[in-house]
Amino acid sequence: MTRRCEKCGLVLISHPPGIFIACLIRYIPWNMIKTTLKGIAGGLALVVMTLLFSYLNRSDPWDQLPGKRITGEEVAEPNDDWSFMEPSTRVTLEVRPSDPYSVDIRVYLHQGVLYLNSIRPEHRWTQYLLEDPNLRLKVGSKIYKVRATWIEDPELVSEIQKAREQMSPRLAQRTPQEKAQNGYFRIDSR
């Protein structure tokens, strides 16, 4: 079956795509395409600049992205009663007061004492916390000034891990090597 292109009169035999495209290319308004591509490039540049500006001026962490100085209502008096929290609560912690670095993390309440789990000692926040144990802890919209103390007692670490395994049975399936990597900080008011 033969057919002619309505614009250029080129004969199209059984519609080979290459010939049809070659025919169309002659009639594309290139100025309109250049303008459209410039608009797309400008839009992408604006999105990248907005994302970069937001990243550099962030405060609280967002998902897996660490933040800087956390925002909220700072509680002035020391808090030694964490019973208002669930046994396992997601909080935001801010370490390194000189240049704040904040992350979302889970803390564990065990026998009225708050513990922070560090699965990998090479995490940046863990290193900052070992250098300076002072931190700020955001629970809900309130911020508490606290101090972290690394737990050295293997019996206490084992007790905390067993309590966590009761809350989350999948933790009990970890290998002894994975369990040995766990370390805990005790959280106390300052």
Secondary structure, DSSP 8 states (H G I E B T S, - for coil): -EEE-TTT--EEES--HHHHHHHHHTT--HHHHHHHHHHHHHHHHHHHHHHHHHHHT--S-BTTB-BSS--SEE--S-----TTS-SEEEEEEEE-TTS-EEEEEEEEEETTEEEEEES-TTSHHHHHHHH--EEEEEETTEEEEEEEEE---HHHHHHHHHHHHHH-GGGGGS-HHHHHH-EEEEEEE-
